[in-house]
Amino acid sequence: MKRREFFGASAGVLATGAITTATASAETLKIAADDVYDMGQRRELFIDEFLVDSLTGELDYKLHAPQAQELVIRQDKPWEGNASSYHTVFKDGDTYRMYYRGHDFYFKNGGLRFTHGECTCYAESKDGIHWEKPELGLFEFEGSKKNNIVWMGPGQHNFSPFVDERPDCPEDERLKATGGVAHNGGMRLFKSADGVHWKQVGEKGVITVGAFDSANIAFWDKSIEKYRAYYRIFTEGTTTAEVWKPAGIRAIRTAVSDDLVHWGEFEDLTYGDSPPQQMYTNNVISYSRAPHIMVGFPMRYVERGWSPSMRALPDLENREIRAEAHIRYGTALTETQLMTSRDGIEFKRWDEAFIRPGVERKDSWYYGHNNVAWQMATTASRFEGADDEISFYAEAGGWHGTGKTLTRYTLRQDGFVSVNATLKGGQLTTRPLTFEGSELELNLSTSAIGYVKVECLTAAGEVIDSFGIEQADETFGDSSSRKVSWNGNPGLKQLAGKPIRLRFTLSDADLYSFKFV
């Protein structure tokens, strides 16, 4: 393969390696040599263009969709009802915890009627795959406490717990939750020591101006060492001191706090050149393998009206019954999107669906379908010896019948977006960066014939001796932690702390992330 080089500074020496003088350039570097990003040993994903200076050849960004696995839970108890929603799933020690709203309604004479009020239900799992609904004995439903109701009271409409990762968080309040709606005081705060017994913090909402009529969440943001909240608003909404009048489209606002009680720095999220879209939920969280990156999985809401295709979708009879109460109950559709951010405010939103409604079947293609739980789980692959995966949990069913189901979807770790190459392939050149460590590790997937090769360049774009394309070994396989080498040697210690660029040559391959170790 012919080596491609750049025009740049004159030859010199970097650490122990002599620099080969660049002789030709087929691409122009856009990011200046002195605009250096210190990535340390952070894992970097290709979820945006921040790390990328140029792509040449047959390369592009590819959004990957999680794959449906098994039905993991049926929410079919009377107190869970047919309108369970706003799920939260996270790992706490050795236990995965799940929280969700229980509610039930029916349609009569063109109207929506409620069978009983709302409650918050609880389930748990040891592996994120097999779930149990423990009999908690805490709250009475229809004369019995034999149920898995974990909370009844303010905030039960969208009770959203999380592990408080603030380093000095007291043990007796290590779990927190937010919940509440506008007409009942806004977003309230709750605390717990064990995830089962909860208390409200204070008597009023901690954020009071907003719409709040979906899952509104908060968590400790390690990047800024403060709490962040994300909650529902409507664009062009009007407010007074105590009143929120929605208008415009469903949107998301964020705020920052030191203590989860006093909030400031209110900002509406922005999405670059992505066109306006209705986002019903936000599901934003700091990604555990790269905590400086926020990932969100909002539920996109689309009102499509009646058409031949709408009438061809599953369950037309019940769809028409719902539409008698309000047309959107019958003709609105939902699906999950992906959005990512490095500052928590400006997001790159992928306009294509992350989880589509999928193949038509019973209880699909309707308002609320495939709304995913807030947060993710790391679960074992069904293939023995394979890398762990990310699990998402998506709603199906509801409105009619005995209750909803939750389906588990899986995705490879870091697998949201890749830089994808055809067999003909191409090259990706990063911005200038510095790193800590002595080896480079890739999360990649190739065909049997495909590969990734890595060159190390100076910040000015010149190939560093011993780290050029001739020395680069072909890296191939399907692994979340494959080491890169040059003539069999993975060592990069002599380049640590020095401004360099990486140039990846890909052929029939997906590159998801990289990290120095």
C-alpha positions, 0 to 999 in steps of 0.5 A, spaced: 500 500 500 502 506 498 504 511 504 500 517 504 503 523 507 502 530 509 506 537 507 508 539 514 514 542 518 521 540 517 524 534 519 525 533 526 526 528 532 520 526 537 522 522 543 527 517 540 523 516 533 526 520 527 520 524 523 520 522 516 519 528 512 512 529 508 513 528 501 505 529 498 498 530 501 492 528 498 488 531 504 488 538 507 488 538 515 483 543 518 485 543 525 491 547 527 497 543 529 497 547 536 490 546 537 491 540 541 486 535 545 489 532 552 485 525 552 489 522 557 487 515 558 480 517 556 476 512 552 474 516 546 468 514 541 466 516 534 459 519 536 461 526 534 466 529 529 470 532 535 476 527 534 476 527 527 480 532 522 478 528 516 475 522 513 477 520 506 475 515 501 469 510 502 468 512 510 462 514 513 459 515 520 454 509 521 449 509 526 448 502 529 441 499 532 440 495 538 437 488 537 431 485 540 432 479 545 427 476 549 421 479 553 424 480 560 418 482 564 410 482 564 407 488 568 400 485 568 398 485 575 392 489 577 396 495 580 401 495 574 395 496 570 395 497 562 399 504 562 406 502 566 411 507 563 417 511 565 422 505 567 428 506 570 434 501 570 441 501 574 446 497 577 446 498 585 452 493 588 450 486 585 443 488 584 439 491 578 434 495 580 428 497 576 422 502 577 416 504 573 409 507 574 403 503 575 397 505 572 390 503 569 385 506 564 380 504 559 376 507 553 368 509 554 363 513 550 369 516 546 373 518 553 379 516 557 377 513 564 382 511 569 381 505 573 385 507 579 391 512 581 398 511 579 403 508 583 411 506 583 413 499 582 419 495 583 423 489 580 430 487 581 435 482 577 442 479 578 444 479 571 439 484 568 436 479 564 432 475 569 427 479 573 423 478 579 417 483 582 418 482 590 412 482 594 414 488 598 408 489 603 409 497 603 403 500 600 396 497 600 392 496 594 385 494 594 386 492 601 392 488 600 400 489 601 402 483 597 405 487 591 411 490 589 409 497 590 415 501 592 412 508 592 405 512 593 405 519 594 407 526 590 412 524 584 409 517 583 407 519 576 414 519 573 419 517 579 426 516 577 431 514 581 439 514 581 445 512 585 448 518 587 455 518 585 457 524 589 464 522 593 461 525 599 454 523 599 452 520 606 450 512 606 443 513 608 441 517 602 446 514 597 440 513 592 436 519 590 430 520 585 426 525 582 419 525 580 413 530 579 408 534 575 407 541 574 400 541 577 403 538 583 409 543 584 414 541 579 420 536 580 420 533 587 426 530 590 427 523 594 432 519 598 433 512 600 438 508 603 436 501 600 432 503 594 426 500 597 424 505 603 423 512 600 422 519 603 421 526 600 426 531 601 423 538 603 415 539 602 416 543 595 418 541 588 426 543 587 424 545 580 418 548 579 417 552 572 416 547 566 412 542 563 414 535 567 409 531 564 414 525 562 420 522 565 425 528 568 431 526 571 437 528 575 444 525 576 451 527 579 455 529 573 463 527 574 465 532 568 463 538 572 462 535 579 455 538 580 448 535 579 445 535 572 437 535 571 434 534 564 426 535 564 420 536 559 419 543 557 415 546 551 418 551 546 415 558 546 412 556 553 410 562 557 411 562 564 409 566 570 411 565 577 407 559 578 404 557 571 406 554 565 402 554 559 405 549 554 406 551 546 410 549 541 413 543 541 416 538 546 423 539 548 428 539 553 431 543 558 437 542 563 440 545 570 445 545 574 446 544 582 451 543 588 446 540 592 440 537 588 435 542 591 438 549 589 438 549 581 441 554 576 444 555 569 438 553 566 439 552 558 435 549 553 438 543 549 440 545 542 442 540 536 446 543 531 443 543 524 438 537 526 431 540 524 425 541 530 423 534 532 418 532 538 422 529 544 417 526 549 423 524 554 430 525 554 433 519 558 440 523 558 446 519 562 453 520 563 456 514 559 460 509 564 465 507 559 467 515 557 464 519 563 465 525 559 460 524 554 453 524 555 448 520 551 441 521 551 435 516 548 429 521 547 423 518 545 421 521 538 413 523 538 410 523 531 403 525 529 401 522 522 394 522 522 389 517 518 392 514 512 392 507 508 398 506 511 396 508 518 390 503 517 394 498 515 398 498 522 396 492 527 390 493 532 386 498 527 380 496 532 383 499 538 387 504 534 380 507 532 377 506 539 383 510 542 382 516 537 375 517 539 378 520 545 383 524 542 386 523 535 393 522 537 392 516 541 390 512 535 395 515 530 401 518 534 407 514 533 414 513 537 421 511 537 427 512 540 433 516 538 440 517 540 443 524 541 450 525 544 454 531 548 460 533 551 458 539 555 451 537 557 447 542 553 449 542 545 447 535 543 449 532 536 442 528 535 442 523 530 435 524 526 435 517 524 431 512 529 436 509 534 430 503 535 425 503 530 418 500 531 420 494 528 417 488 524 409 489 525 406 485 530 401 485 536 402 491 541 407 495 536 407 501 532 403 506 536 404 512 541 408 510 547 411 503 543 419 502 544 420 508 549 426 505 553 428 505 560 432 511 563 440 508 564 443 502 561 445 495 564 451 491 562 449 484 561 453 478 559 452 476 551 448 469 550 455 467 546 460 464 551 466 467 552 464 474 548 464 481 551 459 483 555 454 488 552 449 494 553 442 492 555 436 497 553 429 495 556 423 498 551 416 498 552 410 494 548 403 493 549 398 497 553 392 501 552 388 495 552 388 488 555 392 486 561 398 490 561 405 492 558 411 488 557 418 490 557 423 487 551 431 487 552 435 490 546 442 489 546 448 493 543 456 492 543 459 496 548 461 503 545 457 501 539 452 507 538 456 509 532 462 507 528 466 510 523 465 505 517 469 503 511 467 499 505 472 494 502 475 499 498 476 503 504 479 510 506 483 513 512 481 517 518 486 522 521 484 525 528 486 532 531 492 533 534 492 530 541 496 528 547 495 521 551 498 517 557 500 510 557 504 506 553 499 502 548 493 503 544 487 499 544 481 499 539 474 497 539 473 494 532 469 489 528 472 487 521 470 482 516 475 476 515 478 480 509 478 487 513 483 490 517 485 497 521 492 500 520 494 505 525 499 510 523 502 516 528 503 522 525 506 529 528 501 534 530 503 537 523 501 531 519 508 528 518 509 520 519 513 518 525 519 513 524 517 506 526 510 508 526 508 509 519 503 505 514 509 500 512 510 498 520 503 498 522 500 491 523 493 489 520 489 489 526 482 485 525 477 481 528 471 483 533 473 485 540 472 491 544 479 491 546 484 489 541 491 492 541 495 495 536 502 494 534 507 496 529 512 490 526 509 486 532 511 491 537 505 495 541 509 500 545 508 507 544 511 510 551 516 514 547 510 518 544 506 519 551 505 526 552 507 529 545 502 532 541 501 527 535 495 525 530 493 518 529 491 516 522 487 510 521 486 506 515 480 502 514 478 496 510 471 493 510 471 495 518 467 498 523 471 502 528 467 504 535 472 507 540 479 507 542 483 508 548 491 509 550 492 504 556 
